[in-house]
Structure formats: C-alpha cells, structure tokens
Amino acid sequence: MAKELSQQDIGYLVAASNNMANNQYQWVAVSGNFTANIAGANDVALFGILQDKPAVAGAACRIRREGMSKLKLGANTTVGTRVTSDANGLGAPANAANQRYGAIALETGAANDIIAVQMEFGKYVAA
C-alpha cells in the first residue's frame, strides 16, 4: 500500500492546462513562468509530483519536492529503482546514462499502480 509523508509541498506554480485534474500523483515540470505541466520523458525541467487535482488552467498546484510521495507508474518498477518520468508523466525506471530522475521506489509495482517513493533528484549513472 502506497504511503506518503509530506516534507515540502510547493504551492506557487499554477496548472498550464485544464486536464491536470486527471494527473494526480504524476510527474510535473516547469513549463513557463510559475507554470507547471505534465512532465515528459527525461524532462530537463522535472520538478516534482502533483499532489492535488487542479481542475482549470491557472489553478494552484500542490507539488511534492521532498519527502515521501505516492507516484502512479507507467511501467514495471522494482523497489530501490531510481524513478523518472515517461512521456506521459508516469513513473518509469531511470536506466539510461545521464537520465534525470526524481525519486527512489520504496515499493515494487506495475503500470497504473500507485507506489510510495522517496523524493531524490539526480542523474542516473550506469554501473
């Protein structure tokens, strides 16, 4: 069961589009001046995980930057894996050299599962 522990939520970015209400617990990226949108694959502006369901463009977003969060997966992920965003803002294993990631999986899960992750930003280094 996914758990979360709020350490730092940012609330000063606003939704870039009207459809973000369907993207709770997905990766977001900075997309403009104080604006957040769903992150893409290896997004340079990977910012955090959306915690709420902003219903309209311009609505405030609550975004987790630190601590433990829930994250919806787009691919199978095992515990201990560094997790990044896929093309749709869903969690996916970081497994390519220099790929940006934003969390470490605390649970194993499959696509569309919601798991617990520990926020940690960095770049994947291949062993």
DSSP file (Angstrom, degrees, kcal/mol; ACC not computed):
  #  RESIDUE AA STRUCTURE BP1 BP2  ACC     N-H-->O    O-->H-N    N-H-->O    O-->H-N    TCO  KAPPA ALPHA  PHI   PSI    X-CA   Y-CA   Z-CA
    1    1 A M              0   0    0      0, 0.0     2,-0.1     0, 0.0   114,-0.1   0.000 360.0 360.0 360.0 125.6    0.0    0.0    0.0
    2    2 A A        -     0   0    0    112,-0.5     2,-0.3   113,-0.1    68,-0.1  -0.406 360.0-173.3 -66.7 135.9    1.5    3.3   -1.1
    3    3 A K        -     0   0    0     66,-0.2     2,-0.3    -2,-0.1   114,-0.3  -0.850   5.2-162.1-123.9 161.8    2.2    5.7    1.8
    4    4 A E        -     0   0    0     -2,-0.3     2,-0.4   112,-0.1    65,-0.2  -0.991  11.3-166.0-145.1 155.1    3.3    9.3    1.8
    5    5 A L  E     -A   68   0A   0     63,-1.5    63,-1.7    -2,-0.3     2,-0.3  -0.921  25.0-133.7-141.4 110.3    4.8   11.8    4.2
    6    6 A S  E     +A   67   0A   0     -2,-0.4    61,-0.2     1,-0.2     3,-0.1  -0.477  38.5 154.3 -69.8 125.2    4.7   15.4    3.3
    7    7 A Q  E    S+     0   0A   0     59,-1.0     2,-0.3    -2,-0.3    60,-0.2   0.675  74.2   0.2-113.9 -45.6    8.0   17.2    3.8
    8    8 A Q  E     -A   66   0A   0     58,-1.1    57,-2.5     2,-0.0    58,-1.2  -0.852  61.4-179.0-151.5 113.0    7.8   20.0    1.4
    9    9 A D  E     -A   64   0A   0     -2,-0.3     2,-0.4    55,-0.2    55,-0.2  -0.939  19.1-144.4-109.3 133.9    5.0   20.8   -1.0
   10   10 A I  E     +A   63   0A   0     53,-3.4    53,-2.6    -2,-0.5     3,-0.1  -0.812  20.6 174.5 -95.1 135.0    5.3   23.8   -3.3
   11   11 A G  E     +     0   0A   0     -2,-0.4    -1,-0.1    51,-0.2    51,-0.1   0.205  56.5  85.2-125.9  16.2    2.1   25.7   -3.9
   12   12 A Y  E     +     0   0A   0     48,-0.1     2,-0.3    51,-0.1    50,-0.1   0.437  68.8  87.2-103.9   1.7    3.1   28.7   -6.0
   13   13 A L  E     -A   61   0A   0     48,-0.5    48,-2.7    -3,-0.1     2,-0.3  -0.754  66.1-145.4 -95.0 149.4    3.0   27.1   -9.5
   14   14 A V  E     -Ab  60  35A   0     20,-2.3    22,-3.0    -2,-0.3    46,-0.2  -0.806  25.4 -92.6-113.8 156.7   -0.2   27.1  -11.5
   15   15 A A  E     - b   0  36A   0     44,-2.8    43,-2.7    41,-0.3    22,-0.2  -0.403  23.1-152.8 -67.5 136.3   -1.7   24.5  -13.9
   16   16 A A  S    S+     0   0    0     20,-2.0     2,-0.3    41,-0.2    41,-0.1   0.700  75.2  24.7 -81.2 -20.7   -0.8   25.0  -17.6
   17   17 A S  S >  S-     0   0    0     19,-0.3     3,-0.7    39,-0.1    41,-0.1  -0.886  75.0-114.5-142.6 170.2   -3.9   23.3  -18.8
   18   18 A N  G >  S+     0   0    0     -2,-0.3     3,-0.5     1,-0.2    -1,-0.0   0.605 104.1  66.1 -79.7 -13.5   -7.5   22.2  -17.9
   19   19 A N  G >   +     0   0    0      1,-0.2     3,-1.3     2,-0.1    -1,-0.2   0.322  66.0  99.0 -96.6  10.1   -6.8   18.5  -18.0
   20   20 A M  G X   +     0   0    0     -3,-0.7     3,-1.9     1,-0.3    -1,-0.2   0.608  61.4  83.4 -74.8  -9.1   -4.4   18.2  -15.0
   21   21 A A  G <  S+     0   0    0     -3,-0.5     3,-0.4     1,-0.3    -1,-0.3   0.738  90.6  52.9 -62.6 -20.5   -7.3   17.1  -12.7
   22   22 A N  G <  S+     0   0    0     -3,-1.3    -1,-0.3     1,-0.2    -2,-0.2   0.312  96.3  71.5 -93.7   7.4   -6.6   13.6  -14.1
   23   23 A N    X   +     0   0    0     -3,-1.9     3,-1.2    31,-0.1    27,-0.3   0.081  57.3 149.3-117.1  23.8   -2.9   13.7  -13.3
   24   24 A Q  T 3  S+     0   0    0     -3,-0.4    27,-0.2     1,-0.3     3,-0.1  -0.330  73.5  18.1 -58.3 139.5   -2.7   13.4   -9.5
   25   25 A Y  T 3  S+     0   0    0     25,-3.0    47,-3.3     1,-0.3     2,-0.3   0.770 101.5 119.0  66.2  31.3    0.5   11.6   -8.4
   26   26 A Q  S <  S-     0   0    0     -3,-1.2    24,-2.8    24,-0.3    -1,-0.3  -0.841  71.5 -90.6-118.7 161.3    2.2   12.1  -11.7
   27   27 A W  E     -C   49   0A   0     62,-3.0    12,-1.9    -2,-0.3     2,-0.3  -0.416  40.6-167.2 -69.3 141.3    5.4   14.0  -12.5
   28   28 A V  E     -CD  48  38A   0     20,-2.7    19,-2.7    10,-0.3    20,-1.5  -0.915   3.5-159.8-125.3 158.2    5.2   17.7  -13.4
   29   29 A A  E     -CD  46  37A   0      8,-2.8     8,-2.3    -2,-0.3     2,-0.4  -0.933  33.4 -97.2-131.5 155.2    7.8   20.0  -15.0
   30   30 A V  E     + D   0  36A   0     15,-1.7     6,-0.3    -2,-0.3    15,-0.1  -0.615  43.4 172.2 -71.2 127.2    8.1   23.8  -15.0
   31   31 A S  E     -     0   0A   0      4,-2.8     2,-0.3    -2,-0.4     5,-0.2   0.460  57.9 -19.8-120.2  -4.1    6.6   24.8  -18.4
   32   32 A G  E >  S- D   0  35A   0      3,-1.0     3,-1.7     5,-0.0     2,-0.5  -0.948 105.9 -23.4-178.1-171.0    6.6   28.6  -18.2
   33   33 A N  T 3  S-     0   0    0      1,-0.3     3,-0.1    -2,-0.3    -2,-0.0  -0.420 130.0 -25.8 -59.9 110.0    6.6   31.5  -15.7
   34   34 A F  T 3  S+     0   0    0     -2,-0.5   -20,-2.3     1,-0.2     2,-0.4   0.803 113.8 128.0  53.0  34.1    5.4   29.9  -12.4
   35   35 A T  E <   -bD  14  32A   0     -3,-1.7    -4,-2.8   -22,-0.3    -3,-1.0  -0.956  42.8-160.7-124.7 138.9    3.5   27.3  -14.5
   36   36 A A  E     +bD  15  30A   0    -22,-3.0   -20,-2.0    -2,-0.4     2,-0.3  -0.909  11.5 172.9-118.3 146.4    3.6   23.5  -14.3
   37   37 A N  E     - D   0  29A   0     -8,-2.3    -8,-2.8    -2,-0.4     2,-0.1  -0.911  48.2 -69.1-140.6 168.0    2.6   20.9  -16.8
   38   38 A I  E     - D   0  28A   0     -2,-0.3   -10,-0.3   -10,-0.2    51,-0.1  -0.390  59.6-117.2 -61.6 132.9    2.8   17.1  -17.1
   39   39 A A        -     0   0    0    -12,-1.9    50,-0.2    50,-0.1     2,-0.2  -0.276  23.8-144.4 -71.4 156.5    6.4   16.1  -17.4
   40   40 A G    >   -     0   0    0     48,-0.2     3,-1.3     1,-0.1    47,-0.2  -0.512  43.2 -57.6-108.0-178.3    7.8   14.3  -20.5
   41   41 A A  T 3  S-     0   0    0      1,-0.3    45,-0.2    -2,-0.2     3,-0.2  -0.420 121.5  -7.2 -64.9 131.7   10.5   11.6  -20.8
   42   42 A N  T 3  S-     0   0    0     43,-0.9    -1,-0.3    58,-0.2     2,-0.2   0.854  90.6-167.5  48.2  42.7   13.9   12.8  -19.4
   43   43 A D    X   -     0   0    0     -3,-1.3     3,-1.6     1,-0.2    -1,-0.2  -0.428  21.4-148.7 -66.4 124.1   12.4   16.3  -18.9
   44   44 A V  T 3  S+     0   0    0      1,-0.3    -1,-0.2    -2,-0.2    -2,-0.1   0.823  99.3  50.8 -60.4 -32.6   15.1   18.8  -18.2
   45   45 A A  T 3  S+     0   0    0    -15,-0.1   -15,-1.7   -16,-0.0    -1,-0.3   0.107  74.3 156.5 -96.5  21.6   12.6   20.8  -16.0
   46   46 A L  E <   +C   29   0A   0     -3,-1.6   -17,-0.2   -17,-0.2    55,-0.1  -0.277  10.1 167.1 -50.6 123.2   11.4   17.8  -13.9
   47   47 A F  E     -     0   0A   0    -19,-2.7     2,-0.3     1,-0.4   -18,-0.2   0.776  41.7 -68.2-117.7 -38.0   10.1   19.5  -10.8
   48   48 A G  E     -C   28   0A   0    -20,-1.5   -20,-2.7   -22,-0.0     2,-0.5  -0.984  56.1 -56.3 169.6-165.5    8.1   17.1   -8.6
   49   49 A I  E     -CE  27  64A   0     15,-1.7    15,-2.8    -2,-0.3     2,-0.2  -0.933  46.4-121.1-114.5 126.8    4.9   15.1   -8.2
   50   50 A L  E     - E   0  63A   0    -24,-2.8   -25,-3.0    -2,-0.5   -24,-0.3  -0.468  27.0-176.6 -66.4 127.2    1.5   16.6   -8.4
   51   51 A Q        +     0   0    0     11,-3.4    12,-0.2    -2,-0.2    -1,-0.1   0.664  60.9  37.2-100.5 -21.5   -0.4   16.0   -5.1
   52   52 A D  S    S-     0   0    0     10,-0.7   -27,-0.2   -29,-0.1   -29,-0.1  -0.423  82.0-105.9-120.5-166.0   -3.8   17.5   -5.9
   53   53 A K        -     0   0    0     -2,-0.1   -32,-0.2   -29,-0.1     2,-0.2  -0.659  28.3-163.1-128.3  74.4   -6.2   17.7   -8.9
   54   54 A P        -     0   0    0      0, 0.0   -33,-0.2     0, 0.0   -31,-0.1  -0.432   4.3-162.5 -62.8 124.8   -6.2   21.3  -10.3
   55   55 A A        +     0   0    0     -2,-0.2     2,-0.3   -35,-0.2   -34,-0.2   0.723  62.5  30.3 -87.0 -23.6   -9.4   21.5  -12.4
   56   56 A V  S >  S-     0   0    0    -37,-0.1     3,-2.0   -36,-0.1   -41,-0.3  -0.942  90.8 -88.3-136.7 156.1   -8.6   24.5  -14.6
   57   57 A A  T 3  S+     0   0    0     -2,-0.3   -41,-0.2     1,-0.3   -39,-0.1  -0.402 115.5  29.7 -58.9 136.2   -5.7   26.3  -16.2
   58   58 A G  T 3  S+     0   0    0    -43,-2.7    -1,-0.3     1,-0.4     2,-0.1   0.273  87.3 132.0  93.8 -10.6   -4.3   28.8  -13.8
   59   59 A A    <   -     0   0    0     -3,-2.0   -44,-2.8     1,-0.1    -1,-0.4  -0.484  66.9 -99.0 -73.1 145.6   -5.4   26.9  -10.7
   60   60 A A  E     -A   14   0A   0    -46,-0.2     2,-0.4    -2,-0.1   -46,-0.2  -0.343  36.2-146.4 -63.5 143.5   -2.7   26.5   -8.0
   61   61 A C  E     -A   13   0A   0    -48,-2.7     2,-0.7    -3,-0.1   -48,-0.5  -0.922   5.4-144.5-112.8 138.2   -0.9   23.1   -7.9
   62   62 A R  E     -     0   0A   0     -2,-0.4   -11,-3.4   -50,-0.1   -10,-0.7  -0.920  27.9-176.1-100.6 115.2    0.4   21.4   -4.8
   63   63 A I  E     -AE  10  50A   0    -53,-2.6   -53,-3.4    -2,-0.7     2,-0.4  -0.949  21.7-135.0-121.3 128.1    3.7   19.7   -5.9
   64   64 A R  E     +AE   9  49A   0    -15,-2.8   -15,-1.7    -2,-0.4   -55,-0.2  -0.695  30.8 162.5 -83.6 127.5    5.8   17.4   -3.7
   65   65 A R  E     +     0   0A   0    -57,-2.5     2,-0.3    -2,-0.4    -1,-0.2   0.616  64.2  25.1-114.1 -26.4    9.6   18.2   -3.9
   66   66 A E  E    S+A    8   0A   0    -58,-1.2   -58,-1.1     2,-0.1   -59,-1.0  -0.938  98.2  25.3-139.3 159.0   10.9   16.5   -0.8
   67   67 A G  E    S-A    6   0A   0     52,-0.4    52,-3.2    -2,-0.3     2,-0.4  -0.525  98.5 -29.6  92.1-156.6    9.9   13.6    1.5
   68   68 A M  E     +AF   5 118A   0    -63,-1.7   -63,-1.5    50,-0.2     2,-0.3  -0.816  63.8 169.7-103.5 141.1    7.8   10.6    0.6
   69   69 A S  E     - F   0 117A   0     48,-2.5    48,-2.8    -2,-0.4     2,-0.3  -0.896  35.5-107.5-140.1 167.8    5.1   10.7   -2.0
   70   70 A K  E     - F   0 116A   0     -2,-0.3     2,-0.3    46,-0.2    46,-0.2  -0.747  35.1-170.0 -90.8 149.9    2.8    8.5   -4.0
   71   71 A L  E     - F   0 115A   0     44,-2.1    44,-2.4    -2,-0.3     2,-0.4  -0.977  19.4-134.1-145.3 129.5    3.6    8.1   -7.7
   72   72 A K  E     - F   0 114A   0    -47,-3.3    19,-3.0    -2,-0.3    42,-0.2  -0.697  30.0-135.7 -82.7 132.5    1.5    6.5  -10.4
   73   73 A L  B     -g   91   0A   0     40,-2.9    39,-3.0    -2,-0.4    19,-0.2  -0.587  26.4-174.6 -93.5 150.0    3.5    4.1  -12.6
   74   74 A G  S    S+     0   0    0     17,-3.2     2,-0.3    37,-0.2    37,-0.2   0.381  79.0  25.1-112.6  -4.5    3.6    3.8  -16.4
   75   75 A A  S    S-     0   0    0     16,-0.9    -1,-0.2    35,-0.2    34,-0.1  -0.976  98.9 -75.1-153.6 159.8    6.0    0.8  -16.3
   76   76 A N        -     0   0    0     -2,-0.3     2,-0.4    34,-0.1    34,-0.2  -0.377  52.8-177.0 -59.2 134.1    7.0   -2.1  -14.0
   77   77 A T  B     -K  109   0B   0     32,-2.9    32,-2.7    15,-0.1     2,-0.3  -0.999  13.6-147.4-139.2 136.9    9.3   -0.8  -11.3
   78   78 A T    >   -     0   0    0     -2,-0.4     3,-2.0    30,-0.2    27,-0.3  -0.731  36.6 -84.8-105.6 156.2   11.1   -2.6   -8.5
   79   79 A V  T 3  S+     0   0    0     -2,-0.3    27,-0.2     1,-0.3    -1,-0.1  -0.266 115.1  25.9 -56.1 138.8   11.9   -1.4   -5.0
   80   80 A G  T 3  S+     0   0    0     25,-3.1    -1,-0.3     1,-0.3     2,-0.2   0.312  89.2 134.0  88.7  -7.9   15.1    0.6   -4.9
   81   81 A T    <   -     0   0    0     -3,-2.0    24,-2.9    23,-0.1     2,-0.4  -0.507  61.4-119.4 -76.1 140.1   14.9    1.7   -8.5
   82   82 A R  E     -H  104   0A   0     12,-0.3    12,-3.1    22,-0.2     2,-0.4  -0.670  36.2-146.3 -75.6 134.3   15.6    5.3   -9.4
   83   83 A V  E     +HI 103  93A   0     20,-3.3    19,-2.5    -2,-0.4    20,-1.2  -0.883  23.8 168.8-117.3 134.9   12.4    6.6  -11.0
   84   84 A T  E     - I   0  92A   0      8,-3.4     8,-2.0    -2,-0.4     2,-0.4  -0.519  39.1 -81.7-122.3-170.0   11.9    9.2  -13.7
   85   85 A S  E     - I   0  91A   0     15,-0.3   -43,-0.9   -45,-0.2     6,-0.2  -0.803  31.5-148.1-100.0 140.7    9.0   10.3  -15.9
   86   86 A D    >   -     0   0    0      4,-2.5     3,-1.6    -2,-0.4   -43,-0.1  -0.272  49.3 -78.6 -87.1-171.6    7.9    8.6  -19.0
   87   87 A A  T 3  S+     0   0    0      1,-0.3   -46,-0.0   -47,-0.2    -2,-0.0   0.660 132.5  47.8 -65.2 -15.4    6.4   10.6  -22.0
   88   88 A N  T 3  S-     0   0    0      2,-0.1    -1,-0.3   -48,-0.1   -48,-0.2   0.221 120.5-100.1-111.0  12.9    3.0   10.9  -20.1
   89   89 A G  S <  S+     0   0    0     -3,-1.6   -62,-3.0     1,-0.3     2,-0.2   0.550  81.1 132.2  81.5   7.2    4.3   12.0  -16.7
   90   90 A L        -     0   0    0    -64,-0.2    -4,-2.5   -51,-0.1    -1,-0.3  -0.584  65.4 -92.1 -90.6 155.6    4.0    8.5  -15.2
   91   91 A G  E     +gI  73  85A   0    -19,-3.0   -17,-3.2    -6,-0.2   -16,-0.9  -0.415  50.2 165.4 -69.6 138.9    6.8    6.8  -13.2
   92   92 A A  E     - I   0  84A   0     -8,-2.0    -8,-3.4   -19,-0.2   -15,-0.1  -0.984  42.7 -89.5-149.2 149.4    9.3    4.7  -15.1
   93   93 A P  E     - I   0  83A   0      0, 0.0     2,-0.6     0, 0.0   -10,-0.2  -0.358  34.2-130.7 -61.8 136.5   12.7    3.3  -14.1
   94   94 A A        +     0   0    0    -12,-3.1   -12,-0.3     1,-0.1     7,-0.1  -0.811  48.0 146.8 -83.8 120.1   15.7    5.5  -14.9
   95   95 A N        +     0   0    0     -2,-0.6     2,-0.4    29,-0.1    -1,-0.1   0.271  36.6  88.7-143.4  12.5   18.1    3.2  -16.8
   96   96 A A  S >  S-     0   0    0      4,-0.1     3,-2.2    30,-0.0    28,-0.2  -0.917  86.3 -92.1-115.5 144.4   20.0    5.3  -19.3
   97   97 A A  T 3  S+     0   0    0     -2,-0.4    28,-0.2     1,-0.3     3,-0.1  -0.243 109.8   5.9 -54.0 133.9   23.2    7.2  -18.7
   98   98 A N  T 3  S+     0   0    0     26,-2.6     2,-0.3     1,-0.2    -1,-0.3   0.572  89.4 150.8  67.0  13.3   22.6   10.8  -17.6
   99   99 A Q    <   -     0   0    0     -3,-2.2    25,-3.2    25,-0.3    -1,-0.2  -0.594  47.1-121.0 -74.0 132.8   18.8   10.3  -17.4
  100  100 A R  E     - J   0 123A   0     -2,-0.3     2,-0.3    23,-0.2   -15,-0.3  -0.488  33.5-178.4 -74.1 142.3   17.3   12.6  -14.9
  101  101 A Y  E     - J   0 122A   0     21,-2.5    21,-2.0    -2,-0.2   -17,-0.3  -0.921  21.0-166.7-135.0 164.6   15.3   11.0  -12.0
  102  102 A G  E     +     0   0A   0    -19,-2.5    18,-2.1    -2,-0.3     2,-0.3   0.395  65.8  19.9-132.1   0.1   13.4   12.4   -9.1
  103  103 A A  E     -HJ  83 119A   0    -20,-1.2   -20,-3.3    16,-0.3     2,-0.4  -0.985  59.8-123.3-162.0 167.3   12.7    9.6   -6.7
  104  104 A I  E     -HJ  82 118A   0     14,-2.1    14,-2.5    -2,-0.3   -22,-0.2  -0.989  37.7-115.7-120.0 130.7   13.6    6.1   -5.5
  105  105 A A  E     - J   0 117A   0    -24,-2.9   -25,-3.1    -2,-0.4    12,-0.2  -0.453  24.7-174.6 -68.2 130.3   10.9    3.4   -5.4
  106  106 A L  S    S+     0   0    0     10,-2.7     2,-0.3   -27,-0.2    11,-0.2   0.456  73.8  34.1 -99.3  -5.8   10.0    2.2   -1.9
  107  107 A E  S    S-     0   0    0      9,-0.7     2,-0.4   -29,-0.1   -27,-0.1  -0.946  82.5-113.8-141.4 160.1    7.7   -0.5   -3.3
  108  108 A T        +     0   0    0     -2,-0.3     2,-0.3   -30,-0.2   -30,-0.2  -0.790  46.3 158.9 -92.5 140.7    7.5   -2.7   -6.4
  109  109 A G  B     -K   77   0B   0    -32,-2.7   -32,-2.9    -2,-0.4     2,-0.2  -0.977  31.7-128.3-156.6 168.7    4.7   -2.1   -8.8
  110  110 A A    >   -     0   0    0     -2,-0.3     3,-2.4   -34,-0.2   -37,-0.3  -0.618  56.1 -55.2-112.8 173.3    3.3   -2.5  -12.3
  111  111 A A  T 3  S+     0   0    0      1,-0.3   -37,-0.2   -37,-0.2    -1,-0.2  -0.226 126.2  16.3 -51.9 136.3    1.9    0.0  -14.8
  112  112 A N  T 3  S+     0   0    0    -39,-3.0    -1,-0.3     1,-0.3     2,-0.1   0.299  96.4 124.5  76.4  -4.2   -1.0    2.0  -13.4
  113  113 A D    <   -     0   0    0     -3,-2.4   -40,-2.9   -38,-0.1     2,-0.5  -0.479  58.7-134.9 -73.7 155.5   -0.1    1.0   -9.8
  114  114 A I  E     +F   72   0A   0    -42,-0.2  -112,-0.5    -2,-0.1   -42,-0.2  -0.975  32.6 176.7-111.7 120.1    0.4    3.8   -7.3
  115  115 A I  E     -F   71   0A   0    -44,-2.4   -44,-2.1    -2,-0.5     2,-0.4  -0.713  32.5-101.7-118.8 168.2    3.5    3.2   -5.2
  116  116 A A  E     -F   70   0A   0     -2,-0.2   -10,-2.7   -46,-0.2    -9,-0.7  -0.745  40.5-179.0 -88.7 138.2    5.4    5.0   -2.4
  117  117 A V  E     -FJ  69 105A   0    -48,-2.8   -48,-2.5    -2,-0.4     2,-0.6  -0.959  26.5-131.3-134.0 153.5    8.6    6.8   -3.5
  118  118 A Q  E     -FJ  68 104A   0    -14,-2.5   -14,-2.1    -2,-0.3   -50,-0.2  -0.936  34.3-119.3-102.7 122.9   11.3    8.9   -1.6
  119  119 A M  E     + J   0 103A   0    -52,-3.2   -52,-0.4    -2,-0.6   -16,-0.3  -0.420  49.7 148.3 -65.5 130.2   12.0   12.1   -3.4
  120  120 A E  E     -     0   0A   0    -18,-2.1     2,-0.3    -2,-0.2   -54,-0.1  -0.772  30.5-150.2-163.2 115.9   15.6   12.4   -4.6
  121  121 A F  E     +     0   0A   0     -2,-0.2     2,-0.3   -19,-0.1   -19,-0.2  -0.711  39.4 106.5 -95.7 141.0   16.7   14.3   -7.7
  122  122 A G  E     - J   0 101A   0    -21,-2.0   -21,-2.5    -2,-0.3     2,-0.4  -0.965  62.1 -78.9-178.2-167.8   19.8   13.4   -9.7
  123  123 A K  E     - J   0 100A   0     -2,-0.3   -23,-0.2   -23,-0.2     2,-0.2  -0.976  44.3-113.4-121.1 135.6   21.1   11.8  -12.9
  124  124 A Y        -     0   0    0    -25,-3.2   -26,-2.6    -2,-0.4     2,-0.5  -0.426  25.8-159.7 -67.8 134.5   21.4    8.1  -13.4
  125  125 A V        -     0   0    0    -28,-0.2     2,-0.1    -2,-0.2   -28,-0.1  -0.978  18.5-128.4-117.9 119.6   24.9    6.7  -13.7
  126  126 A A              0   0    0     -2,-0.5   -30,-0.0     1,-0.1   -31,-0.0  -0.398 360.0 360.0 -67.8 140.5   25.2    3.3  -15.4
  127  127 A A              0   0    0     -2,-0.1    -1,-0.1     0, 0.0    -2,-0.0   0.474 360.0 360.0 -75.2 360.0   27.1    0.8  -13.3
